[in-house]
Every structure is written in structure tokens, then in C-alpha cells.
Amino acid sequence: MTASRKTGLRRAWWWVAASLTFLTFAGCASNVAHKQGLEMLNQGRLEDGLAQLEQASKEEPNNREFRIHFLNAQAQAINRLLAEAQQERQLGNFDGAELLYRRALKLDRGNAQSLAGLEAVEQSRRHSRMLAEIQTSVAMNDLTAAEQKLALVQQENPRNPEAIALRRKVDEMAM
């Protein structure tokens, strides 16, 4: 074997070794990101944990385990945020509900439930304002204004308990 051929083989082996070393460290980096992501999720740091799991999944696109962990964690986080948002809306904390729906939207930009939740929050805010106006109208014995506003609220949400109670009160006062 000639000297130039030996040098060429050494270079080739060096590149193979360097490539394998790089791939090993790249794989380690995605394993670290995956592990950190799971730990962050366990600590309740949803957005940070999901970002790490997504990074690991992108760094190793053929790793099904990483992809499944990311997608499952994302779905669980969105469902948790949606449930919390719904609860906040029902309690009348519209700002808190809106914030939670927006967090869910950041995790899944086109999430239909988050978009519908934001619309429901806006409707709840509008109904809350209208119900306060209805109570004022009832207190001032302006039953015509109360009737008109009640009709609007009950058209959008016939099962609104406060509107139902006000409807009874207005009906009793009209007799």
C-alpha cells in the first residue's frame, strides 16, 4: 500500500469517526431535551416542557417514542387548560378563562375548542353586562327595557340561570 493511499484511508476513517461522534452527541442532546421536557411537565411547566419535547422530536424525526410523547403531552396539556378555562368561565372569572383559552391556542393554533371558548367568554361577558342592566331596569320598574334585554340574553342562552330568575321576577312584577 502506498503512503498516499494510507493517508487517504486515515482521512476517510477520521471522517467516519468524527461523523459517528457527532451523531452520538446529537442523539444525546435530543435525549437530554426529551428528559428535560418530561421533567418540566411533571413540574407543571407546560409550555417549557412541550417545547423541549417538540425539540427532541424534531431533532430525531424518526424516533416514534419522542413524537408520541410530544403529541400525547400536548393533547393532555390542551385538555387540562380547556377544562380549567371552562371552570373559570362558569365561576365568572372571564379574564382567567380567556387567559387559559389563549394558552391552549398557543399550543395548538387552530384548536376549535379554544376558539369556541373565547367566543363563549365574550358572550358571557356581554350577558353579564346585560344582566346587570336588566337588574337596574327592574329596580327602576322599567319592565319594557328589562323585557327587551332579557329576550336578547335568553335568545342566545335560554338556560342562563340568572336570566331565568330575572324572567320570573319580571313576569311577577308585570302581573
C-alpha positions as MATLAB code, in Angstrom:
seq = 'MTASRKTGLRRAWWWVAASLTFLTFAGCASNVAHKQGLEMLNQGRLEDGLAQLEQASKEEPNNREFRIHFLNAQAQAINRLLAEAQQERQLGNFDGAELLYRRALKLDRGNAQSLAGLEAVEQSRRHSRMLAEIQTSVAMNDLTAAEQKLALVQQENPRNPEAIALRRKVDEMAM';
ca = [
       0.000    0.000    0.000;
       1.338    3.393   -0.928;
       1.781    6.249    1.513;
      -0.813    8.428   -0.213;
      -3.329    5.614   -0.108;
      -2.678    5.091    3.631;
      -3.163    8.810    4.209;
      -6.416    8.716    2.225;
      -7.699    5.773    4.295;
      -6.747    7.520    7.535;
      -8.667   10.616    6.442;
     -11.680    8.529    5.485;
     -11.643    6.736    8.837;
     -11.189   10.031   10.632;
     -14.284   11.435    8.887;
     -16.283    8.302    9.715;
     -15.224    8.512   13.373;
     -15.945   12.243   13.511;
     -19.377   11.711   11.921;
     -20.256    8.926   14.357;
     -19.113   11.050   17.268;
     -21.255   13.955   16.048;
     -24.295   11.719   15.594;
     -23.802   10.243   19.055;
     -23.683   13.675   20.674;
     -26.622   14.898   18.590;
     -28.625   11.899   19.791;
     -27.585   12.646   23.363;
     -28.748   16.244   23.011;
     -32.192   15.143   21.912;
     -32.318   12.578   24.748;
     -31.469   15.369   27.190;
     -34.159   17.622   25.692;
     -36.679   14.769   25.907;
     -35.818   14.004   29.530;
     -35.888   17.702   30.495;
     -39.236   18.107   28.764;
     -40.776   15.269   30.748;
     -39.371   16.687   33.990;
     -40.740   20.152   33.198;
     -44.177   18.706   32.519;
     -44.087   16.910   35.863;
     -43.271   20.258   37.497;
     -46.303   21.848   35.832;
     -44.261   23.908   33.355;
     -46.445   23.037   30.373;
     -45.151   25.374   27.698;
     -41.468   24.818   28.569;
     -41.878   21.054   28.781;
     -43.721   20.842   25.485;
     -41.078   22.998   23.796;
     -38.369   20.595   24.943;
     -40.353   17.525   23.826;
     -41.018   19.145   20.460;
     -37.324   19.981   20.086;
     -36.346   16.376   20.828;
     -38.947   15.140   18.356;
     -37.639   17.468   15.637;
     -34.014   16.547   16.304;
     -34.881   12.872   15.916;
     -37.810   12.816   13.482;
     -37.652    9.028   13.153;
     -37.924    8.478   16.909;
     -41.565    7.481   17.329;
     -41.324    7.453   21.123;
     -40.315   11.128   21.187;
     -43.093   12.055   18.736;
     -45.736   10.112   20.673;
     -44.641   11.638   23.990;
     -44.836   15.114   22.492;
     -48.262   14.633   20.875;
     -49.751   12.962   23.965;
     -48.354   15.610   26.299;
     -49.618   18.366   24.018;
     -53.135   16.872   23.922;
     -53.177   16.400   27.705;
     -51.966   19.955   28.307;
     -54.590   21.407   25.973;
     -57.353   19.349   27.587;
     -56.230   20.450   31.045;
     -56.160   24.116   30.023;
     -59.584   23.836   28.388;
     -61.086   22.227   31.495;
     -59.604   24.913   33.741;
     -60.814   27.644   31.375;
     -64.348   26.232   31.349;
     -64.364   26.126   35.141;
     -63.122   29.721   35.386;
     -65.791   30.872   32.937;
     -68.514   29.138   34.917;
     -67.269   30.826   38.079;
     -67.487   34.202   36.348;
     -63.720   34.731   36.104;
     -63.774   35.734   32.452;
     -60.248   37.177   32.395;
     -58.799   33.960   33.836;
     -60.786   31.858   31.381;
     -59.640   33.960   28.451;
     -56.009   33.631   29.524;
     -56.304   29.832   29.737;
     -58.010   29.579   26.332;
     -55.239   31.712   24.832;
     -52.570   29.478   26.401;
     -54.270   26.463   24.805;
     -54.305   28.274   21.463;
     -50.558   28.868   21.705;
     -50.098   25.108   21.976;
     -52.429   24.388   19.053;
     -53.113   27.474   16.948;
     -56.247   26.169   15.265;
     -57.832   24.447   18.263;
     -61.580   24.697   17.680;
     -62.448   24.256   21.365;
     -60.169   27.130   22.358;
     -61.667   29.397   19.708;
     -65.194   28.431   20.763;
     -64.212   29.004   24.387;
     -63.027   32.522   23.608;
     -66.343   33.226   21.889;
     -68.191   31.819   24.913;
     -66.170   34.070   27.228;
     -67.109   37.107   25.162;
     -70.755   36.043   25.198;
     -70.615   35.523   28.978;
     -69.125   38.995   29.442;
     -71.823   40.528   27.274;
     -74.566   38.629   29.121;
     -73.128   39.638   32.471;
     -73.268   43.315   31.484;
     -76.773   42.931   30.100;
     -77.998   41.119   33.217;
     -76.672   43.947   35.365;
     -78.573   46.408   33.150;
     -81.707   44.259   33.451;
     -81.424   44.303   37.247;
     -81.130   48.086   37.132;
     -84.192   48.292   34.869;
     -86.149   46.032   37.220;
     -85.103   48.139   40.231;
     -86.328   51.247   38.391;
     -89.557   49.397   37.464;
     -88.728   49.789   33.735;
     -90.155   46.431   32.715;
     -90.162   47.217   28.984;
     -86.370   47.696   28.909;
     -85.899   44.645   31.128;
     -88.085   42.538   28.794;
     -86.168   43.605   25.693;
     -82.761   42.831   27.172;
     -83.960   39.567   28.699;
     -85.222   38.463   25.285;
     -81.739   39.025   23.814;
     -79.958   37.114   26.578;
     -82.423   34.224   26.509;
     -82.285   34.039   22.730;
     -78.523   33.382   22.928;
     -78.642   31.273   26.089;
     -82.113   30.058   27.101;
     -80.682   28.140   30.095;
     -78.896   31.076   31.727;
     -79.969   30.656   35.379;
     -79.730   34.363   36.218;
     -81.812   35.282   33.165;
     -84.411   32.654   34.126;
     -84.649   34.090   37.646;
     -84.965   37.629   36.295;
     -87.627   36.454   33.829;
     -89.695   35.116   36.748;
     -89.252   38.365   38.642;
     -90.246   40.498   35.631;
     -93.263   38.263   34.949;
     -94.367   38.555   38.596;
     -93.970   42.313   38.526;
     -95.995   42.568   35.296;
     -98.996   40.849   36.880;
];
